[in-house]
C-alpha cells in the first residue's frame, strides 16, 4: 500500500497512514506464515492417510446366496481350468 500511495504522488497519505500500513503488512506476513504452516500440516496428513489406506480392509455386505454363488462360480472355473489343461 505504501508503494501505491507513493506512485500516486500522495506522500502525505503515506505519512498519515504509515502505522496502519505497517500493521496491515505485518498482519499479511503473519497470515502467510500461518497458511504455509497449515499447508505443511495438510501435506503431512495426506501422506499419512495415503500410507494408512494401504493397510485398510474393505468390507462388503452380501447375502448368503451371493456367497454360495461365488463359491459355485469359483468351483466351476477351477473345473474348467482342469479340463483345459
C-alpha positions in Angstrom: 0.0 0.0 0.0 2.9 2.3 0.8 4.2 1.8 -2.7 0.7 2.6 -4.2 0.5 5.9 -2.3 4.0 6.8 -3.4 3.3 6.1 -7.0 0.1 8.2 -7.0 2.2 11.1 -5.7 0.5 11.2 -2.3 3.3 11.1 0.2 1.1 13.0 2.7 -1.1 9.9 2.9 1.9 7.7 3.4 2.8 9.7 6.4 -0.8 9.8 7.7 -1.4 6.1 7.3 2.1 4.7 7.9 1.4 3.0 11.1 -1.8 1.4 9.7 0.0 0.3 6.5 2.8 -1.3 8.6 0.3 -3.1 10.8 -1.5 -4.4 7.7 1.7 -5.6 6.1 2.7 -7.3 9.3 -0.7 -8.9 9.5 -0.4 -10.2 5.9 3.0 -11.7 6.7 1.6 -13.4 9.7 -1.3 -14.8 7.7 1.0 -16.1 5.0 3.2 -17.9 7.6 0.1 -19.4 9.1 -1.1 -20.6 5.7 2.3 -22.1 5.0 2.2 -24.0 8.3 -1.3 -25.3 7.6 -0.3 -26.3 4.1 2.6 -28.3 5.5 0.3 -29.9 8.1 -2.2 -30.9 5.4 0.6 -32.4 3.2 1.8 -34.5 6.2 -1.7 -35.6 6.9 -2.3 -36.5 3.3 0.8 -38.6 3.1 0.0 -40.3 6.4 -3.6 -41.1 5.3 -2.4 -42.4 2.0 0.0 -44.7 3.8 -2.8 -45.9 6.1 -5.0 -46.7 3.1 -2.5 -49.4 2.0 -3.4 -51.3 5.2 -7.1 -50.8 5.1 -9.6 -53.7 4.6 -12.7 -53.2 2.5 -15.8 -54.9 3.9 -18.7 -55.9 1.8 -22.2 -56.7 3.0 -23.7 -59.6 0.9 -26.4 -62.2 1.3 -25.7 -65.9 2.0 -26.9 -66.7 -1.5 -24.3 -64.4 -3.0 -21.5 -66.2 -1.1 -22.9 -69.6 -2.4 -23.0 -68.4 -6.0 -19.4 -67.0 -5.8 -18.2 -70.3 -4.3 -20.0 -72.2 -7.1 -18.5 -69.9 -9.8 -15.0 -70.4 -8.4 -15.6 -74.2 -8.3 -16.8 -74.1 -12.0 -13.8 -72.0 -13.0 -11.4 -74.4 -11.3 -13.1 -77.4 -13.1 -12.8 -75.6 -16.4 -9.1 -75.0 -15.9 -8.5 -78.7 -15.1 -10.4 -79.7 -18.2 -8.5 -77.3 -20.4 -5.1 -78.4 -19.0 
